[in-house]
Structures are given as structure tokens and as C-alpha cells.
């Protein structure tokens, strides 16, 4: 009984076979079929390699939502060199929410030489080249996000020539925390002093001829400091053409959550618009000489997530490639053979076409004689 049941099961499985086997004696091979098969296998191999390359690659997905975090502090990372001595300049932040000077105790004033060394000039040139490419090809920003924390540092390298020149500039670097509201970070003449109506700078003791707000922004970012990320103002250098010159940067800060396979951080991106003008009260150009960075916080938050193709999707696409190529080449090969057979059949019929034979009564016969005998009876 068990053997009978087993045979019935095997017979049932054979009947359900969707891939019947054809004996090799019934299979006809041809040169054209072999050529088409070779082309199909080559195409399958090429597309499989390309599909595997796509499977290994990742892309960045951008999502937008309203930023509901308004209680936390915003960190500002600064590294700016001004072509004036440190005792002549002061940096502070005016918080529009509190209308008072935010604490700038986290900033360090370091006397330096404004002119860069050859190695530092090469670093600045490369950074400016990257900035120009980022403005032309925005997709490069995704590459920078992916390479964060594993790429080379974007900080200005130290001087290697040990210059004996006396310091003629002031490097203001460090970080400070402000409220997440619009504000104004500025560097101008004299140290800042608070008073009930806002703040002021002690500029009366500084000679007007010593004003020089030529500056270089080696780094400016908002939020968590992430090595490898290049910000829009990094590497910017401005040379003042007049003692009374104002440089303005209007910045829009966008909170950003970055999630990649390497890091997960909360930082901020920003866009900037630049403007500079000479202060001339007689000509109606009023203001204060200095460097002013007015920033505003966007109400939208961007979440940037690195995504990867699932393995099941890769298998489905791979099966589609293999099956599609086999089916397509089979159809094309069959159609080609059909066209070739039609053409060859017409050619053969034309070669056997009958010739006209004259009859004794004056008519012509289009039939060939069945028997031809050249002998006379």
C-alpha cells in the first residue's frame, strides 16, 4: 500500500511538472541560435554587474517637518581671522528675543599673521574649488554627508614656516550658545560693553586709520560640529578697499537631522547672501564698519537619511533582467527565422519559375515538358 501511494504521489508530481524535459534527439541547434544565445548571455552578465553596482550604492532621502524644539540652545562654531590687532576688535551676539548681548565667553582671541603660508594657501584654494563645485552640482552634498567623520579634516592647517613677522591680525575662534531665535553676530571696533538699552562698543580709543576689516572665514557652522562637512562660508576671504567698510552676511539656518550608516547627528545647514558697502555718511550710506552676520532660524526641519536597496528587491530586479532577456531574445530570434524563411521560400519559387514554350497552333504554354528527348524517332 505504501509503495502504491508513493507511486501515485510521484505520478501526480510528474503531471504537475511545469518544466517538461525534451529529449536531446528532438532538439535542433543552429548557428543563428548559438549567436543569439551568446549575445543574450553577454547582455545578462553586463546588466547583472550593473545591477549589483546599483545594489551596493546608497542614496540620501530628504524629509521635511515642522521643528517643534524651540527650548534648546543653538551652538555657533566660529573661526574667523580679521586683519586688525586683537585689542582693537570685539565680537558678540545680539539676541533679538532678549534684546541683550549673549555671552561670548567661549571665543578665543589669538594674535596671528593674516597672510597665509604656502601650504595654507593651497588648502584655501582647494576649499574654494570645492565650494564652486558644490554651487554647480548640488548632488555632491550627498557625497559629503556620506563621507562625514571618515574624510580629511576641513580645518585650516597650522603654519609650517614659523614666520618671524609680528602678528598683524586677530583670529577669533571657538563656540557659543544662543537661543533658537533670530540674532546678529558681529565683529566691530572696540570691546563690547552691555548697558540697559542694549550694548555698545568702545571704539573711541581706536584710531580711524587702523580700521581694516579684511577677513577670512576658515569655518562657520551651526549645531553639532561634524568633521568632514563643508559649510557655505568656509574658505571665504574678503579684502576691504576702504577703512570704513561694512560686510554683511544674511544667513538662514535650517535644523537638520543626519542619519547615515556611519553617523547619526543633529546639526544645521544654512544658506547665505552676501553684501558689502563703504560707509559714507555724506553720500547717505550709513552704518557701522565691521563684519555682521544676521541669522534667522527656519521653522522647518530636514531629516536626511541614507537608504539602501533591500536584498529582496535586488533579487526581483535580477530575475526580471534574466527572464526578460531570455524571453525577448527568443521572440526576436523566432521572428528573424520566420522572416528569413519567407524570403528564402520566395527566392526558391522564383528559381523554379516556368518558361514559355511555343505551340504549333500559335499559342504559348507556360508548362515545362515532362520529358525531353533530343533523339529523332
Secondary structure, 3 states (H helix, E strand, C coil): CHHHHHHHHHHHHHHCCCCCCCCHHHCCCCHHHHHHHHHHHHHHHHHHHHHHHHHHCEEEEEEEEECCCCCCEEEEEEEEEECCCHHHEEEEEEECCCCEEECCCCEEEEEECCCCCHHHHHHHHHHHHHHHHHHHCCCHHHHHHHCCCCCCCCCCCCCCCCCCCCCCEEEEEEEEEEECCCEEEEEEECCEEEECCEEEECCCCCCHHHCCCCEEEEEEEEECCCCCCCCCCCCEEECCCCCCEEEEEEEEEEEEEEECCCCEEEEEEEEEEEEEEECEHHHCECCCCEEEEEEEEEEEEEEEEEEECCHHHHHHHHHHHHHHHHHHHHHHHHHHHHHHHHHHHHHHHHHCCCCCEECCCCCEECCCCCCCCCCCC
